[in-house]
Amino acid sequence: MPKLTVILGGEVICRHNGMVHVAVTFDGSLSSIFVVSEADYERVFPNG
């Protein structure tokens, strides 16, 4: 059975007013943009 390899990525595109906007890529193409609080972002990605 062939293996499927998917490359997921994320990049902070903006930080303001305690919120972080993150662009999510799927195999190099923009998949979505989401907004989380800076505290939640630091909790999930402690090395930011």
Residue pairs with C-beta under 8 A, 6 or more apart in sequence:
6 26
6 27
7 25
7 26
7 27
7 28
8 24
8 25
8 26
9 24
9 25
9 28
10 22
10 23
10 24
10 25
11 22
11 23
11 25
12 20
12 21
12 22
12 41
12 48
13 21
13 22
13 23
13 33
14 20
14 21
15 21
15 38
18 37
18 38
18 39
19 35
19 36
19 37
19 38
20 35
20 36
20 37
20 38
20 41
21 33
21 34
21 35
22 33
22 34
22 35
22 36
22 41
23 30
23 32
23 33
24 30
24 31
24 32
24 33
24 34
25 31
36 44
41 48
42 48
